[in-house]
Amino acid sequence: MSLPLDPRARRLLRTLIAQHIRDGEPVGSRTLAKQSGLDVSPATIRNVMADLEEIGLLAAPHTSAGRIPTAQGYRVFVDSLLQMQPLADPDLDRLRSSMPVGVGTQALLANASELLSAMSQFVGVVTVPQRAAFAFKHIDFVPLDGHRVLVILVFTDNEVQNRIIQTRRAYTPSELEQSANYLNAHFAGRPLADIRTTLLRELRDTRSEMERVLSAAVELSEQALSGADQRSGTEDMLLAGQTRLMGLQELSDMERLRELFEAFSRKREILALLERCTNAPGVRVFIGEESGLAPLEACTVITAPYASQGKVLGVLGVIGPTRMAYERVIPMVQATADLLGAAFDPESPTI
Protein backbone atom coordinates (compact mmCIF):
# COMPACT_ATOMS: atom_id res chain seq x y z
CA MET A 1 0.00 0.00 0.00
CA SER A 2 1.59 3.27 -1.08
CA LEU A 3 0.30 6.55 0.35
CA PRO A 4 1.89 10.01 -0.05
CA LEU A 5 2.76 10.61 3.62
CA ASP A 6 5.11 13.45 4.45
CA PRO A 7 8.11 12.73 6.72
CA ARG A 8 6.33 14.07 9.82
CA ALA A 9 3.27 11.89 9.28
CA ARG A 10 5.46 8.86 8.61
CA ARG A 11 7.43 9.44 11.81
CA LEU A 12 4.28 9.90 13.89
CA LEU A 13 2.66 6.80 12.38
CA ARG A 14 5.76 4.70 13.04
CA THR A 15 6.02 5.99 16.61
CA LEU A 16 2.33 5.40 17.32
CA ILE A 17 2.36 1.83 15.97
CA ALA A 18 5.58 0.95 17.80
CA GLN A 19 4.12 2.32 21.04
CA HIS A 20 0.84 0.44 20.55
CA ILE A 21 2.68 -2.82 19.82
CA ARG A 22 4.65 -2.38 23.07
CA ASP A 23 1.76 -1.67 25.47
CA GLY A 24 -1.45 -2.55 23.64
CA GLU A 25 -3.16 0.73 24.57
CA PRO A 26 -4.55 3.52 22.36
CA VAL A 27 -1.92 6.23 21.92
CA GLY A 28 -2.84 9.84 22.68
CA SER A 29 -1.35 13.04 21.26
CA ARG A 30 0.60 13.90 24.43
CA THR A 31 2.27 10.48 24.53
CA LEU A 32 3.03 10.75 20.83
CA ALA A 33 4.52 14.23 21.24
CA LYS A 34 6.80 12.89 23.97
CA GLN A 35 7.83 9.68 22.15
CA SER A 36 8.27 11.01 18.61
CA GLY A 37 10.98 13.55 19.40
CA LEU A 38 9.32 16.07 17.09
CA ASP A 39 9.21 19.71 18.16
CA VAL A 40 5.50 20.15 17.46
CA SER A 41 2.50 20.86 19.66
CA PRO A 42 -0.05 18.24 20.75
CA ALA A 43 -2.62 20.18 18.68
CA THR A 44 -0.54 19.72 15.53
CA ILE A 45 -0.13 16.03 16.33
CA ARG A 46 -3.89 15.70 16.81
CA ASN A 47 -4.42 17.17 13.35
CA VAL A 48 -1.94 14.71 11.80
CA MET A 49 -3.62 11.83 13.63
CA ALA A 50 -7.01 12.96 12.36
CA ASP A 51 -5.62 12.97 8.80
CA LEU A 52 -4.18 9.45 9.27
CA GLU A 53 -7.54 8.29 10.60
CA GLU A 54 -9.35 9.82 7.63
CA ILE A 55 -7.23 7.84 5.15
CA GLY A 56 -7.82 4.61 7.07
CA LEU A 57 -4.47 4.07 8.80
CA LEU A 58 -5.66 4.76 12.36
CA ALA A 59 -8.88 4.20 14.29
CA ALA A 60 -10.26 5.76 17.47
CA PRO A 61 -11.76 3.29 19.98
CA HIS A 62 -14.98 4.62 21.51
CA THR A 63 -13.63 4.51 25.05
CA SER A 64 -10.45 6.51 24.44
CA ALA A 65 -9.22 9.74 22.93
CA GLY A 66 -6.16 7.88 21.65
CA ARG A 67 -5.69 6.04 18.36
CA ILE A 68 -4.79 2.49 17.38
CA PRO A 69 -3.49 1.25 13.99
CA THR A 70 -5.82 -0.42 11.50
CA ALA A 71 -4.81 -3.37 9.34
CA GLN A 72 -4.02 -0.85 6.59
CA GLY A 73 -1.87 1.09 9.06
CA TYR A 74 0.07 -2.06 9.91
CA ARG A 75 0.52 -2.73 6.18
CA VAL A 76 2.14 0.69 5.65
CA PHE A 77 4.25 0.10 8.77
CA VAL A 78 5.50 -3.32 7.58
CA ASP A 79 6.09 -2.22 3.99
CA SER A 80 7.86 1.08 4.51
CA LEU A 81 8.37 2.07 8.16
CA LEU A 82 9.63 -1.08 9.85
CA GLN A 83 13.14 -1.09 11.27
CA MET A 84 14.05 -4.78 11.18
CA GLN A 85 16.17 -6.29 13.95
CA PRO A 86 18.51 -9.23 13.32
CA LEU A 87 17.61 -12.30 15.31
CA ALA A 88 19.51 -12.34 18.61
CA ASP A 89 22.40 -14.82 18.88
CA PRO A 90 20.77 -16.82 21.73
CA ASP A 91 17.66 -17.28 19.57
CA LEU A 92 19.77 -18.38 16.59
CA ASP A 93 21.70 -20.82 18.79
CA ARG A 94 18.42 -22.21 20.12
CA LEU A 95 17.16 -22.81 16.59
CA ARG A 96 20.43 -24.42 15.44
CA SER A 97 20.59 -26.81 18.39
CA SER A 98 16.97 -27.91 17.88
CA MET A 99 17.32 -28.59 14.14
CA PRO A 100 20.58 -30.47 13.61
CA VAL A 101 21.41 -32.06 10.27
CA GLY A 102 20.38 -35.71 9.93
CA VAL A 103 17.40 -35.77 12.31
CA GLY A 104 14.24 -37.45 11.00
CA THR A 105 11.74 -35.28 9.16
CA GLN A 106 8.90 -35.57 11.67
CA ALA A 107 11.17 -34.56 14.56
CA LEU A 108 12.56 -31.60 12.62
CA LEU A 109 9.11 -30.32 11.67
CA ALA A 110 7.74 -30.75 15.19
CA ASN A 111 10.76 -28.90 16.61
CA ALA A 112 10.35 -26.06 14.10
CA SER A 113 6.65 -25.52 14.85
CA GLU A 114 7.20 -25.71 18.62
CA LEU A 115 10.12 -23.27 18.48
CA LEU A 116 8.23 -20.77 16.34
CA SER A 117 5.42 -20.88 18.87
CA ALA A 118 7.67 -20.64 21.93
CA MET A 119 9.81 -17.81 20.53
CA SER A 120 6.92 -15.73 19.17
CA GLN A 121 4.37 -16.67 21.89
CA PHE A 122 1.86 -17.24 19.08
CA VAL A 123 1.01 -20.22 16.84
CA GLY A 124 3.81 -21.96 14.96
CA VAL A 125 2.92 -23.79 11.75
CA VAL A 126 4.87 -25.97 9.28
CA THR A 127 3.60 -27.80 6.20
CA VAL A 128 4.79 -31.37 5.76
CA PRO A 129 6.79 -32.13 2.58
CA GLN A 130 5.56 -34.59 -0.02
CA ARG A 131 7.44 -37.89 0.11
CA ALA A 132 8.35 -37.35 -3.56
CA ALA A 133 10.65 -34.55 -2.39
CA PHE A 134 13.00 -37.20 -0.94
CA ALA A 135 14.84 -39.90 -2.82
CA PHE A 136 14.47 -43.59 -2.13
CA LYS A 137 17.33 -44.96 0.00
CA HIS A 138 16.67 -48.62 0.87
CA ILE A 139 13.90 -51.23 0.66
CA ASP A 140 13.32 -54.60 2.29
CA PHE A 141 10.57 -57.18 1.63
CA VAL A 142 9.58 -59.53 4.46
CA PRO A 143 7.27 -62.48 3.62
CA LEU A 144 4.22 -62.74 5.86
CA ASP A 145 1.65 -65.33 4.76
CA GLY A 146 0.04 -66.25 1.46
CA HIS A 147 0.25 -63.24 -0.86
CA ARG A 148 1.04 -60.70 1.87
CA VAL A 149 4.44 -58.97 2.08
CA LEU A 150 5.74 -56.43 4.60
CA VAL A 151 7.59 -53.56 2.89
CA ILE A 152 10.15 -51.50 4.84
CA LEU A 153 10.95 -48.36 2.85
CA VAL A 154 13.69 -45.92 3.93
CA PHE A 155 14.09 -42.44 2.43
CA THR A 156 17.14 -40.19 2.25
CA ASP A 157 15.79 -38.01 5.07
CA ASN A 158 15.92 -41.14 7.30
CA GLU A 159 12.14 -41.46 7.53
CA VAL A 160 10.83 -45.04 7.39
CA GLN A 161 7.50 -46.26 5.98
CA ASN A 162 6.21 -49.75 6.81
CA ARG A 163 3.33 -51.12 4.77
CA ILE A 164 1.74 -54.47 4.00
CA ILE A 165 0.99 -55.21 0.34
CA GLN A 166 -1.09 -57.93 -1.33
CA THR A 167 0.74 -59.48 -4.31
CA ARG A 168 -0.78 -61.26 -7.31
CA ARG A 169 1.15 -64.44 -6.50
CA ALA A 170 3.11 -65.81 -3.59
CA TYR A 171 6.83 -64.98 -3.59
CA THR A 172 9.55 -67.06 -1.98
CA PRO A 173 11.92 -65.41 0.51
CA SER A 174 14.67 -65.79 -2.10
CA GLU A 175 12.65 -63.93 -4.75
CA LEU A 176 11.85 -61.14 -2.31
CA GLU A 177 15.51 -60.81 -1.36
CA GLN A 178 16.60 -60.73 -5.02
CA SER A 179 14.05 -58.03 -5.82
CA ALA A 180 15.10 -55.92 -2.84
CA ASN A 181 18.77 -56.30 -3.73
CA TYR A 182 18.09 -55.27 -7.33
CA LEU A 183 16.11 -52.18 -6.29
CA ASN A 184 18.69 -51.14 -3.70
CA ALA A 185 21.60 -51.62 -6.11
CA HIS A 186 20.05 -49.75 -9.04
CA PHE A 187 17.69 -47.15 -7.56
CA ALA A 188 19.09 -45.92 -4.24
CA GLY A 189 19.24 -42.13 -4.34
CA ARG A 190 16.74 -41.79 -7.18
CA PRO A 191 13.28 -40.18 -7.00
CA LEU A 192 10.30 -42.51 -6.63
CA ALA A 193 8.81 -41.31 -9.90
CA ASP A 194 11.83 -42.69 -11.83
CA ILE A 195 11.71 -46.21 -10.46
CA ARG A 196 8.62 -47.73 -12.07
CA THR A 197 9.29 -46.08 -15.45
CA THR A 198 12.88 -47.35 -15.54
CA LEU A 199 11.93 -50.86 -14.39
CA LEU A 200 9.28 -51.22 -17.10
CA ARG A 201 11.70 -50.03 -19.77
CA GLU A 202 14.37 -52.48 -18.57
CA LEU A 203 11.84 -55.33 -18.51
CA ARG A 204 10.76 -54.51 -22.06
CA ASP A 205 14.37 -54.48 -23.27
CA THR A 206 15.57 -57.66 -21.58
CA ARG A 207 15.11 -61.26 -22.70
CA SER A 208 17.14 -63.21 -20.19
CA GLU A 209 17.15 -64.71 -16.72
CA MET A 210 16.90 -61.14 -15.47
CA GLU A 211 13.34 -61.05 -16.79
CA ARG A 212 12.14 -63.14 -13.85
CA VAL A 213 13.84 -60.85 -11.31
CA LEU A 214 12.63 -57.76 -13.08
CA SER A 215 9.05 -59.01 -13.29
CA ALA A 216 9.03 -59.58 -9.55
CA ALA A 217 10.68 -56.21 -8.92
CA VAL A 218 8.11 -54.46 -11.11
CA GLU A 219 5.11 -55.91 -9.27
CA LEU A 220 6.59 -55.51 -5.80
CA SER A 221 7.80 -51.95 -6.35
CA GLU A 222 4.56 -50.96 -8.08
CA GLN A 223 2.58 -51.84 -4.96
CA ALA A 224 5.22 -50.92 -2.41
CA LEU A 225 5.74 -47.42 -3.80
CA SER A 226 2.10 -46.72 -4.63
CA GLY A 227 1.09 -43.83 -2.40
CA ALA A 228 4.56 -43.61 -0.89
CA ASP A 229 4.99 -40.22 -2.52
CA GLN A 230 2.25 -38.61 -0.44
CA ARG A 231 2.98 -36.56 2.68
CA SER A 232 5.78 -37.81 4.93
CA GLY A 233 3.33 -38.63 7.70
CA THR A 234 -0.34 -38.69 8.51
CA GLU A 235 -0.42 -34.89 8.81
CA ASP A 236 -0.41 -32.27 6.05
CA MET A 237 0.57 -29.55 8.49
CA LEU A 238 1.85 -29.28 12.07
CA LEU A 239 0.45 -26.59 14.39
CA ALA A 240 1.82 -25.69 17.81
CA GLY A 241 0.74 -23.21 20.48
CA GLN A 242 -2.91 -22.59 19.56
CA THR A 243 -3.81 -22.04 23.23
CA ARG A 244 -1.31 -19.14 23.43
CA LEU A 245 -3.88 -17.01 21.59
CA MET A 246 -6.57 -17.47 24.22
CA GLY A 247 -5.34 -14.81 26.63
CA LEU A 248 -4.76 -12.04 24.09
CA GLN A 249 -7.01 -8.97 24.35
CA GLU A 250 -7.08 -8.59 20.55
CA LEU A 251 -8.70 -12.02 20.26
CA SER A 252 -10.94 -11.82 23.31
CA ASP A 253 -14.18 -12.05 21.31
CA MET A 254 -15.34 -15.60 22.04
CA GLU A 255 -17.15 -16.08 18.73
CA ARG A 256 -14.08 -14.96 16.79
CA LEU A 257 -11.85 -17.21 18.89
CA ARG A 258 -14.19 -20.17 18.32
CA GLU A 259 -14.07 -19.64 14.53
CA LEU A 260 -10.28 -19.39 14.69
CA PHE A 261 -9.95 -22.67 16.59
CA GLU A 262 -12.33 -24.37 14.18
CA ALA A 263 -10.07 -23.22 11.32
CA PHE A 264 -7.07 -24.67 13.18
CA SER A 265 -8.95 -27.94 13.60
CA ARG A 266 -10.01 -28.18 9.93
CA LYS A 267 -6.56 -27.07 8.72
CA ARG A 268 -7.46 -27.16 5.03
CA GLU A 269 -7.99 -23.39 4.57
CA ILE A 270 -4.80 -22.53 6.44
CA LEU A 271 -2.91 -25.23 4.51
CA ALA A 272 -4.19 -23.74 1.22
CA LEU A 273 -3.01 -20.26 2.31
CA LEU A 274 0.45 -21.60 3.18
CA GLU A 275 0.74 -23.55 -0.06
CA ARG A 276 0.04 -20.35 -2.00
CA CYS A 277 3.39 -19.18 -0.61
CA THR A 278 5.36 -22.23 -1.82
CA ASN A 279 6.79 -20.53 -4.90
CA ALA A 280 7.11 -17.03 -3.42
CA PRO A 281 10.68 -16.52 -2.22
CA GLY A 282 11.32 -14.87 1.12
CA VAL A 283 8.93 -13.80 3.85
CA ARG A 284 5.29 -12.98 3.12
CA VAL A 285 3.05 -11.10 5.57
CA PHE A 286 -0.76 -11.35 5.47
CA ILE A 287 -2.43 -8.76 7.71
CA GLY A 288 -6.10 -9.09 8.62
CA GLU A 289 -8.33 -9.63 5.60
CA GLU A 290 -5.34 -10.09 3.28
CA SER A 291 -5.31 -13.81 4.13
CA GLY A 292 -8.74 -14.19 2.52
CA LEU A 293 -9.88 -16.28 5.52
CA ALA A 294 -12.67 -14.85 7.69
CA PRO A 295 -11.45 -16.56 10.92
CA LEU A 296 -8.05 -14.85 10.48
CA GLU A 297 -9.38 -11.31 9.98
CA ALA A 298 -8.00 -10.23 13.37
CA CYS A 299 -4.69 -12.02 12.77
CA THR A 300 -1.43 -11.67 10.93
CA VAL A 301 0.17 -14.65 9.18
CA ILE A 302 3.92 -14.47 8.49
CA THR A 303 5.30 -17.20 6.22
CA ALA A 304 8.48 -18.31 4.46
CA PRO A 305 9.22 -21.37 2.30
CA TYR A 306 11.95 -23.78 3.42
CA ALA A 307 14.09 -25.47 0.78
CA SER A 308 16.95 -27.93 0.40
CA GLN A 309 19.33 -28.14 -2.57
CA GLY A 310 17.26 -25.58 -4.43
CA LYS A 311 13.98 -27.49 -4.07
CA VAL A 312 11.17 -26.04 -1.94
CA LEU A 313 9.97 -28.65 0.55
CA GLY A 314 7.25 -26.71 2.35
CA VAL A 315 6.25 -23.51 4.12
CA LEU A 316 6.43 -22.47 7.76
CA GLY A 317 5.24 -19.47 9.70
CA VAL A 318 3.63 -17.77 12.65
CA ILE A 319 -0.05 -16.91 13.19
CA GLY A 320 -0.79 -14.25 15.78
CA PRO A 321 -2.71 -11.02 16.38
CA THR A 322 -2.10 -8.03 14.13
CA ARG A 323 -0.43 -6.38 17.14
CA MET A 324 2.87 -8.22 17.13
CA ALA A 325 6.56 -7.33 17.14
CA TYR A 326 7.01 -7.56 13.35
CA GLU A 327 10.64 -6.44 13.50
CA ARG A 328 11.42 -9.55 15.57
CA VAL A 329 8.98 -12.15 14.22
CA ILE A 330 9.82 -11.62 10.51
CA PRO A 331 13.57 -12.37 10.95
CA MET A 332 12.64 -15.29 13.24
CA VAL A 333 10.48 -16.88 10.53
CA GLN A 334 13.18 -16.37 7.89
CA ALA A 335 15.95 -17.79 10.09
CA THR A 336 13.83 -20.83 11.00
CA ALA A 337 13.11 -21.49 7.31
CA ASP A 338 16.83 -21.23 6.45
CA LEU A 339 17.90 -23.55 9.27
CA LEU A 340 15.13 -26.09 8.63
CA GLY A 341 16.07 -26.29 4.96
CA ALA A 342 19.75 -26.68 5.87
CA ALA A 343 18.91 -29.51 8.30
CA PHE A 344 17.59 -31.57 5.37
CA ASP A 345 20.90 -31.21 3.50
CA PRO A 346 23.89 -33.06 5.06
CA GLU A 347 26.28 -31.08 2.84
CA SER A 348 24.85 -27.69 3.78
CA PRO A 349 27.21 -25.30 5.58
CA THR A 350 26.07 -24.19 9.03
CA ILE A 351 23.99 -21.00 8.85
Phi, psi and omega in degrees: 000123184243116179236144182281075178269136177283165185305323181293316179296320179297316181295318180294320179295315179298317180295317181296314182293319179298319179295317181294321178298322181293313189244351176076006182255155171300145185254125180268170185293325181293316177299317182294321178298320181289318187279331187284335183078007179275142179270068179225158183282157174303328179295317178297319179296321178299321178296317179295319179296321178297320178295318180294326176291320182297326181268008170090012182267339178231159175224154179249109175299148185299329187270004186216152175276351180279179180237154173233155179286147171270176175300322178294325177295318177296324180298314178298319180300311182293320185285324191222353184242350187287134175254098187292144177247133176295150180296134182297147181304318179299324178292319177297317179297321179296318178295313181301315184291336181269349180228062180287155177297140173094355177283150180300153185303312183299320179294317179299314183294318179298317178298318182297314181293320179294318180294317178301320179292312183295320184281331179266338187069021177237208180266130174259140184220140179218131174276148183270132181295155169290145177301329182298344179289345184242139181286156175288137182246314184200147178223144173228144175244127180242120180293138177253270176212150180055239183259016183261136181227135173273127178253129174246112188244122181248136180253168184292345175268014177070011173279146183239133172246130173248132178212152177254128180244156178251116183266162182289332177221167178282138178248142176283158175305324180295317179296319179296319180294318178299317181296316179297316180299318180297312181297318181293322182289324189256345189233357178302132180087002180253151180296150181303321185298335182283334196293305184297318180300314181293318179300315181296321179295317180294321179295321180294327186271349185256148176220064186210190177302332180297341182300321181294316180295317181294320179300316178295317181297322180298310182295314183296315182290325180302316181279321183294324184265353179295120181083354180287348180265016175280198181300157185279019177187191180280346183260147170272336190204141177252130178243143176220141171086021181304323184290345177297338183279348189290333182264006185275133183296330181292338182242034185279347177291117188296324179293318178296318180295320178299315179297323179295316181290328174295321177296321176298319182293317180290319177072330193297322181291318179293320177299318179297320178298314181296319182291340172296338184267000187302318185259013177258111183293150175078188184278137172241142183236120177252118184250123176060234185293347182299336179290338183078007180245119183304318180297342182258015185293340177258012186240164168243138176243123179245121186232159170206140175285149172245141189220156175224132180052041176080000181250124178290128181261329182181193183226142175231169180178188181231137174242123181206186178290162178296334176274091178219163180280080185304322184295341178259319185289321181300308176297329179296316179295317180296316181296320179296318178298317180297314183288324177295315177300318180295327182293339178275352186242102182302336183265003182287137174291154179295134180275000000 
